[in-house]
Each structure stands twice: as structure tokens, then as C-alpha cells.
Amino acid sequence: MREHRIEYAEARRISRVTFEAWTRRLAPSPGDLLLAREAPVGPVVRLPEAANVAPGQRTVLLRPDPQVADSAFLYYALTSPSAQAGLVVKAEGSTVHHLNVPDIRSFDVWVPPLPEQQAIAEVLGALDDKIAANTALAATADLYASTVLLDSLGAGRVRLASVALITMGSSPKGDTLNELGQGVPFYQGVRDFGFRSPTRRVFTTAPVRSANAGDILVSVRAPVGDVNIADEPVCIGRGIAAVRSTTGTQATLLHQLKAERDVWEPFEAEGTVFGSINRDQLHGIQLHAVAPERVEFVEKELAAIESSIAATLAENRTLAATRDALLPQLMSGKLRVRDAEAAASAVL
């Protein structure tokens, strides 16, 4: 392997009136990378075709020499655990960690010969492409589910507490929290919400209020009304309420809550700083009711769609886990490309 230091350009603060002049000086191109250099340090994105972006001052633009470094490989190299750790070590600042420009100039990226770089990027890219395709498929299914619900609503409304059991969250003591996987997952708000279910990050060894697998998690603090589904028993903090249908129509209730953006809007203005909704207000939320003759059909249809979405997202987790396991092995040279291809093929 040989060392290659990447050329970079510092992104400047811009505004509407200076954007045109700025782009003449430094126009992002497809394949360029944007690296965050402040709070947090290290996240990297690769610009797609026809990129039209204006990087802020907290980022730097990285443009690899195509004769030396493959852009896709470089993206994976910079997202590898070793590179991310190296960037964090270089970060300075007592209050806000940041990377200075000289730090980025001197950051070394070790690269194998170009054909090997391209082969590694192709293996990892195939996994990411499948994840992207699955995500698009899940999004399409979600839109269809919304259409099924909206086409089946009647003229009336129903009070949330009359069709659901609601558990308001309560936060455990701070000294019971950890990020080591000890105890049960803890969610304080929407920070860890995903497309359907939240991502584990914080755990508690002394849960106070819990939600069961399958419960709908509703944000009761800004943004009020965002929803996810608990895919395992979890602890819920003050920013979350757990909702479970008492009429056997859990899938329908999920989409009713997702569809009611207008009922959540008044609560975004509540509170001194951030929007919020309290227990009584949440219990009193009025949902559009499904027409009685459509209730059974809608629940069956939506439950099938949700099952399909869950399976698709589960496959994504397997794909992501495979990619994350292969990435450091490939970057360190401990795993050959052909062996990585076999591992990737097993899950594609």
C-alpha cells in the first residue's frame, strides 16, 4: 500500500448573494466528499450525480485525485472505525470539538492499488445499493398504506383514549443510563427514531415506564406527534408515550396517528420554548375514524403491509451489519476481496 494525502478545499460561509461567486471558485462535483469538521467531527457524505449543494463552514470538501484514489473507496475508508477514531483524536476545542484545516491537510489515508480500491468499493456499494432499494420499497409501501387509510375514513372522529391504552413516559435516574448495552433500550425522544423503529443507543438498568414490542411510540415533545414502533420491550422517557389499540386494530391506529398532522400542530406552540402535549391533551386527541364497514378490511390490509415493511427493514439491518463487519476487515487488508464478495453474496 502507498500513502496518499487528499487534496481538499475549505468550505466558506455563504449566502444567497455570494453563492454564484462562491461556486465559480469552488464548485462541488459528483463524487466529491463532504467531511464534518465540527460538532460532531467525522461524518462523511459522498455527493451523488448532478449534486447541487453549498457546503457550510463546518464542513470541508474532499476531492480525490482519480489517478490515485477512488472516490467511493475513499468514502468507505473515511467511515471506517479506524479513520473515524483518528479524526476524533485530531479534534480540538474545550467546548466544541473541531478539526483545524492543518489537521485535515495532514490526515493520512492509506490506499491499496486503484483496482483493489474499486473492487472493495463495489462489494460494499452493492450492500448499500440493496439497502437503498429496500428503503425505497418500504417508503412506497408506507405511502400505499396511507392511501388505504385515507380512502376508508368516515365522517366521524374518535377520542384516542377511547380506543387505546396510553402510557406516558418517565425518565430513569441518570446514573442508571449507559451506552454499553446494559439493561434495556431507553428512548427519551425522537433522536433515535427511524423509519419505523428506533435505533438502540442508550440503555438503562432501572426502567421506570416501559413499552412492549409492537407498541406505538408517540413523541410528546417537539416535534409533537412523530411516531415509531417499539420492536422490543423498551424504557420510555418523558418525551415519549406508548400507545396500544384496545380494539385489535394496532396497524390502523399507527396510520391514524401518522395521518393526523393537523391535530398535533396546535401543540407545537405549547410550552415556553419547545412544543409539548400533556397527558390529558394526548388522551383527548380526536382521530378521524374508519368507516365501520371498512374496519376489518383496513386492519387486515395495513397489518399485511406493516409485516412486509418490517421484513424489508429487518433485511436492511442484516445487510448493514454485514457491511459494517466487512468494512474494517477490508480496509485493514485482513480480508481479501473475493472472500468479502462471498460474504456479501450470502445476504444479497
C-alpha positions in Angstrom: 0.0 0.0 0.0 1.1 3.5 -0.5 0.2 6.8 1.3 -1.8 9.5 -0.4 -2.8 12.8 1.1 -6.1 14.0 -0.3 -6.5 17.5 -1.8 -9.2 19.5 -0.1 -10.9 22.8 -0.2 -12.2 24.6 2.8 -15.9 25.5 2.5 -16.7 29.1 3.2 -19.7 30.7 4.9 -22.1 31.6 2.0 -25.4 33.4 1.5 -27.8 33.9 -1.5 -25.9 36.9 -2.7 -22.5 35.2 -2.7 -23.4 31.8 -3.8 -22.8 32.4 -7.5 -19.3 33.8 -6.9 -18.5 31.0 -4.5 -19.4 28.3 -6.9 -17.1 29.7 -9.5 -14.3 29.5 -7.0 -15.2 26.0 -5.6 -18.0 24.1 -7.4 -18.8 20.7 -5.8 -18.7 17.9 -8.3 -20.3 14.4 -8.3 -18.1 12.1 -6.3 -16.7 14.8 -4.0 -16.9 14.1 -0.3 -18.1 16.4 2.4 -16.5 15.9 5.8 -18.0 17.4 9.0 -15.2 19.1 11.0 -17.2 20.3 14.0 -19.8 19.0 16.4 -19.8 16.2 15.5 -16.5 15.5 13.9 -16.2 12.8 11.3 -19.5 12.2 9.4 -18.9 11.9 5.7 -21.2 12.1 2.7 -20.5 11.4 -0.9 -22.1 13.7 -3.4 -24.3 12.0 -6.0 -24.6 12.7 -9.7 -25.8 16.2 -10.5 -25.0 17.4 -7.0 -26.2 20.9 -6.2 -25.1 21.8 -2.7 -23.5 24.6 -0.8 -21.3 23.3 2.0 -21.3 25.3 5.2 -18.3 26.4 7.2 -18.4 23.4 9.5 -17.5 21.1 6.6 -14.7 20.6 4.1 -14.9 19.4 0.6 -12.6 16.5 -0.3 -11.7 15.8 -3.9 -9.5 12.8 -4.5 -7.0 12.5 -7.4 -8.8 9.9 -9.7 -5.4 8.6 -10.7 -4.6 7.6 -7.1 -7.8 7.3 -5.0 -11.3 6.0 -6.0 -14.0 8.3 -4.6 -16.3 5.5 -3.5 -13.4 3.7 -1.8 -12.3 6.9 -0.1 -15.8 7.4 1.3 -15.7 3.9 2.9 -12.1 4.5 4.1 -13.1 7.6 5.9 -16.2 6.0 7.5 -14.1 3.1 8.8 -13.8 2.8 12.6 -10.0 3.5 12.5 -10.4 6.6 10.3 -13.2 8.0 12.5 -11.2 7.4 15.6 -8.2 9.1 14.0 -10.4 12.2 13.1 -11.7 12.4 16.7 -8.2 12.2 18.1 -7.2 15.2 15.9 -10.3 17.2 17.0 -9.5 20.1 19.3 -11.5 22.6 21.4 -12.5 22.6 25.1 -16.2 23.3 24.4 -16.9 22.3 20.8 -14.6 19.7 19.3 -13.4 20.6 15.8 -10.8 19.8 13.2 -8.5 22.6 12.1 -7.6 23.0 8.4 -4.0 21.9 9.0 -5.3 18.8 10.8 -7.2 17.8 7.7 -4.3 18.5 5.4 -2.1 16.2 7.5 -4.6 13.4 7.9 -3.2 10.4 6.2 -5.3 7.9 4.3 -3.6 4.7 3.3 -4.9 3.2 0.0 -4.2 0.0 -1.9 -3.7 -0.1 -5.7 -6.6 1.6 -7.6 -8.1 -1.7 -9.0 -8.3 -3.1 -5.5 -9.9 0.1 -4.2 -12.5 -0.1 -6.9 -13.2 -3.8 -6.1 -13.6 -3.1 -2.4 -16.0 -0.2 -3.1 -18.0 -2.4 -5.4 -18.5 -5.0 -2.7 -19.6 -2.5 -0.1 -21.5 -0.5 -2.6 -23.6 -3.5 -3.6 -24.8 -3.8 0.0 -25.6 -0.1 0.3 -27.4 -0.2 -3.0 -29.6 -3.0 -1.8 -30.3 -1.1 1.5 -31.3 1.9 -0.6 -33.6 -0.2 -2.8 -35.2 -1.7 0.3 -35.7 1.7 1.9 -37.4 3.0 -1.2 -39.6 -0.1 -1.3 -40.6 0.4 2.3 -41.4 4.1 1.6 -43.6 3.1 -1.3 -45.4 0.6 0.9 -45.9 3.3 3.6 -47.4 5.7 1.0 -49.8 2.9 -0.1 -50.8 2.2 3.5 -51.6 5.9 3.9 -53.8 5.8 0.8 -55.7 2.7 2.1 -56.4 4.5 5.4 -57.4 7.8 3.9 -59.7 6.2 1.4 -61.5 4.4 4.2 -62.1 7.2 6.7 -65.7 8.1 7.6 -67.2 11.4 8.6 -66.7 11.0 12.4 -63.9 11.3 14.9 -62.9 9.2 17.9 -61.1 10.1 21.1 -57.7 8.4 21.3 -58.2 7.3 24.9 -61.4 5.5 23.9 -59.6 3.2 21.5 -56.2 2.9 23.0 -54.2 2.3 26.2 -51.8 5.2 26.7 -48.6 5.1 28.9 -46.8 8.4 29.5 -43.1 8.0 29.8 -41.0 8.8 32.9 -37.2 9.1 32.8 -35.0 6.8 34.9 -32.2 8.3 37.0 -29.2 9.5 35.1 -26.7 7.1 36.9 -28.6 4.1 35.5 -28.0 5.2 31.9 -25.2 3.7 29.7 -24.2 3.1 26.1 -22.7 -0.3 26.8 -25.9 -2.3 26.2 -26.5 -2.9 29.9 -30.2 -3.2 30.7 -33.0 -2.3 28.3 -33.0 0.3 25.5 -34.1 3.8 26.7 -35.7 6.4 24.5 -36.2 9.9 25.7 -37.5 11.5 22.5 -37.2 11.3 18.7 -33.4 11.5 18.5 -33.2 7.7 17.8 -36.4 7.4 15.8 -36.0 5.6 12.5 -38.3 4.9 9.5 -40.4 2.6 11.7 -38.4 1.7 14.8 -35.8 3.5 16.9 -32.1 2.6 16.9 -30.5 1.4 20.1 -28.1 3.9 21.6 -28.8 4.5 25.3 -29.7 1.8 27.8 -31.0 1.8 31.4 -30.6 -0.7 34.2 -33.6 0.7 36.1 -36.5 1.4 33.8 -39.4 3.4 35.2 -42.0 3.3 32.4 -42.0 0.7 29.7 -43.4 0.0 26.3 -43.9 -3.5 24.9 -42.9 -4.8 21.5 -45.5 -3.6 19.0 -46.5 -0.5 21.0 -46.7 2.7 19.1 -44.2 5.3 20.4 -45.5 8.8 20.2 -43.4 11.9 20.7 -45.0 14.2 23.2 -42.3 16.9 22.9 -41.2 18.8 19.9 -41.7 17.5 17.3 -45.1 16.5 18.8 -46.8 13.6 17.1 -43.9 11.8 15.4 -44.4 8.1 15.7 -42.3 4.9 15.7 -43.0 1.3 16.7 -41.2 -0.5 19.5 -39.7 -3.7 18.1 -38.8 -5.0 21.6 -39.5 -4.1 25.3 -38.1 -0.6 25.9 -38.0 2.1 28.6 -39.7 5.4 27.6 -38.7 8.8 29.0 -40.7 12.0 29.4 -40.6 12.8 25.7 -42.4 9.6 24.7 -45.8 8.0 25.2 -46.6 4.3 24.4 -50.0 3.7 22.7 -51.7 0.3 22.1 -55.0 -0.3 20.5 -57.8 -1.7 22.7 -59.9 -2.7 19.7 -57.4 -5.0 18.0 -56.6 -2.5 15.2 -53.0 -1.7 16.0 -51.9 -1.2 12.4 -54.8 1.1 11.7 -54.1 3.1 14.8 -50.5 3.6 13.7 -51.6 5.1 10.4 -54.4 7.2 12.0 -51.7 8.8 14.3 -49.4 9.3 11.3 -52.1 10.9 9.3 -53.3 13.4 11.9 -50.7 16.1 11.4 -53.3 18.9 11.9 -54.2 17.7 15.4 -50.6 17.9 16.5 -49.9 21.4 15.1 -51.5 23.4 18.0 -49.2 21.7 20.5 -46.1 22.7 18.7 -46.7 26.2 20.1 -47.3 25.0 23.7 -44.6 25.4 26.4 -42.1 28.2 26.9 -39.5 27.0 24.4 -40.4 23.7 22.8 -43.8 22.3 21.8 -45.3 19.6 24.0 -48.5 17.8 24.8 -49.5 16.6 28.3 -51.4 13.5 29.4 -54.9 14.9 29.3 -54.3 16.6 25.9 -53.0 13.4 24.4 -55.9 11.3 25.8 -58.3 13.8 24.2 -56.8 13.8 20.7 -59.5 13.3 18.2 -58.7 10.9 15.4 -60.6 10.5 12.1 -62.5 7.2 12.4 -62.5 4.5 9.8 -65.9 3.8 8.3 -67.5 0.9 10.3 -67.9 -1.3 7.2 -64.2 -0.9 6.3 -62.7 -1.5 9.7 -61.9 -5.2 9.2 -60.6 -4.8 5.7 -58.4 -1.8 6.6 -56.8 -3.6 9.6 -56.1 -6.7 7.5 -54.6 -4.7 4.7 -52.5 -2.5 6.8 -51.3 -5.3 9.0 -50.0 -7.1 5.9 -48.3 -4.0 4.7 -46.6 -3.5 8.1 -45.5 -7.1 8.1 -43.9 -6.5 4.7 -42.2 -3.3 5.8 -40.9 -5.0 8.9 -39.4 -7.8 6.9 -37.7 -5.4 4.5 -36.2 -3.3 7.3 -35.0 -6.5 9.0 -33.2 -7.4 5.9 -31.6 -3.9 5.8 -30.3 -4.5 9.4 -28.7 -7.7 8.2 -27.2 -6.0 5.2 -25.9 -3.1 7.3 -24.4 -5.5 9.8 -22.6 -7.4 7.1 -21.3 -4.2 5.5 -20.1 -2.9 8.9 -18.3 -6.2 9.6 -16.6 -6.3 6.3 -15.6 -2.6 6.2 -12.7 -2.7 8.8 -11.5 -6.0 7.6 -11.2 -4.8 4.0 -9.7 -1.5 4.9 -7.0 -3.2 7.1 -6.2 -5.8 4.4 -7.1 -8.7 6.7 -9.9 -9.8 4.4 -9.5 -10.5 0.7 -12.0 -9.0 -1.8 -13.1 -12.4 -3.1 -13.9 -13.6 0.5 -15.8 -10.4 1.1 -17.7 -10.9 -2.1 -18.8 -14.4 -0.9 -19.9 -12.9 2.4 -21.9 -10.2 0.7 -23.5 -12.6 -1.8 -24.8 -14.7 1.1 -27.1 -11.8 2.2 -27.8 -10.1 -1.1 
